[in-house]
Each structure stands twice: as C-alpha cells, then as structure tokens.
C-alpha cells in the first residue's frame, strides 16, 4: 500500500495519448495521460469514463457541443456517447474507468489504440 | 453531462466527515469531503477506497504504520484493511469508491456514520 504522487508520476513519461496505469480498485483503474492535438472520435459500449484535469486544459468534443475543461475540473462521459478530446496545448489528465476500457473504444484499430498500458 | 469544478463544489459545504456525492460512473461514486480531527477506526468488507488530497494534508493511520498524504497525492486502501484518517488541520479530499460504501464501514452505528449523502 503505497501512496502515489501525481506530479512525480507525470514526470516519468512525455508521450501523448498513451495512458499509464497508476492505481487499481474495485475493478477500475486510475490512469494518467498527456494529451496534445486531436484524438479520434470514438465511444465505449460498456464503460463510463471520467476525465480530471491535473494541469492545463483541453476540450471534450461531442457531436453537438463542446465542453472546455480546466485544471481542477472533471467530466464523466457516459457509455455509448461519442466523444473526442482535443488539446491545443499539452494537458495532463487523470482517468478513472473500468479495467476493461480500451483508449480508442470502438475504434479498435486506430493508430492511437494502445492495447497494453504500462504501470507506473 | 455537466463538468464539475472541484473548488466550486467545496465552497458549498463546510462540515467535516460528511462526504458529498459529485459524480457517478460504473457503479462507483466520486465524493468530496472535508476532514478535521480524528475519524473512527474501521474497515470496509467489500470496497476498496481511494483518497485523493485536493487541498491540505492528512494522515492515514493503519494499525502498524501511518501514511502522510499531501495535496496531489492519493492512496488506495484495500478492502478489509483497518484504517483511520486523522487531520490535524482541515483537509479537502476526493473519494472514489463503490456506491455501496458506508463512510464508517463496519462501524455502522458510529456518531460519524452518514447513511444518506447529499449530491452537489
């Protein structure tokens, strides 16, 4: 049982769109990721996803609106809802989601798909 | 689908040891709480609990050691492990745990027990 310092973990990687696992509980995983640029449009059939901004800001695009997210804010995207994160500048995000969650959801063969995530 | 600003939610209450629900996903709840003083020793039979320090610091006591937690750090307490949060000064904490979780765990009749939590 070790505590996790979020800033220390964020210093261990610099690539974008490649979440790292930093905690597990109740079948869920806590992940840290850095975003920059545009992700792919996708949805998750069976998983709700939480995005908590640790540093910076980004936009979560939906088909009919966009939510601006800043440091200290979070958004829960329900299963089935198409979304696309867009980060004009680098942003660090904490994710909470089921261990089964694939980063690109239904877009299983995207160049952004990460089948296996590192644990930090 | 509304984003949540953590600081804004924290300004809506001031009492200690009374978590508020600020999000739900995948059968889990996201809660915000303020701690000050000593909580009761307890464990949860079926739930792992995550404590993320939003502002301030506190100590998580276990029977054989103590973990100091500061802003930007989190700790996952596995089910079955006795623990007691102690906060010499006020601290604001985000909790992530199953919706079934009772704040005082096996100590169901503590004066600190909150059977029903408000949603903010």
Boltz contact constraints between the chains, C-beta under 6 A:
constraints:
  - contact:
      token1: [A, 3]
      token2: [B, 67]
      max_distance: 6.0
  - contact:
      token1: [A, 3]
      token2: [B, 69]
      max_distance: 6.0
  - contact:
      token1: [A, 3]
      token2: [B, 73]
      max_distance: 6.0
  - contact:
      token1: [A, 3]
      token2: [B, 75]
      max_distance: 6.0
  - contact:
      token1: [A, 4]
      token2: [B, 74]
      max_distance: 6.0
  - contact:
      token1: [A, 5]
      token2: [B, 73]
      max_distance: 6.0
  - contact:
      token1: [A, 6]
      token2: [B, 72]
      max_distance: 6.0
  - contact:
      token1: [A, 7]
      token2: [B, 72]
      max_distance: 6.0
  - contact:
      token1: [A, 23]
      token2: [B, 76]
      max_distance: 6.0
  - contact:
      token1: [A, 25]
      token2: [B, 48]
      max_distance: 6.0
  - contact:
      token1: [A, 25]
      token2: [B, 50]
      max_distance: 6.0
  - contact:
      token1: [A, 25]
      token2: [B, 76]
      max_distance: 6.0
  - contact:
      token1: [A, 26]
      token2: [B, 48]
      max_distance: 6.0
  - contact:
      token1: [A, 26]
      token2: [B, 98]
      max_distance: 6.0
  - contact:
      token1: [A, 48]
      token2: [B, 25]
      max_distance: 6.0
  - contact:
      token1: [A, 48]
      token2: [B, 26]
      max_distance: 6.0
  - contact:
      token1: [A, 50]
      token2: [B, 25]
      max_distance: 6.0
  - contact:
      token1: [A, 67]
      token2: [B, 3]
      max_distance: 6.0
  - contact:
      token1: [A, 69]
      token2: [B, 3]
      max_distance: 6.0
  - contact:
      token1: [A, 72]
      token2: [B, 6]
      max_distance: 6.0
  - contact:
      token1: [A, 72]
      token2: [B, 7]
      max_distance: 6.0
  - contact:
      token1: [A, 73]
      token2: [B, 3]
      max_distance: 6.0
  - contact:
      token1: [A, 73]
      token2: [B, 5]
      max_distance: 6.0
  - contact:
      token1: [A, 74]
      token2: [B, 4]
      max_distance: 6.0
  - contact:
      token1: [A, 75]
      token2: [B, 3]
      max_distance: 6.0
  - contact:
      token1: [A, 76]
      token2: [B, 23]
      max_distance: 6.0
  - contact:
      token1: [A, 76]
      token2: [B, 25]
      max_distance: 6.0
  - contact:
      token1: [A, 98]
      token2: [B, 26]
      max_distance: 6.0
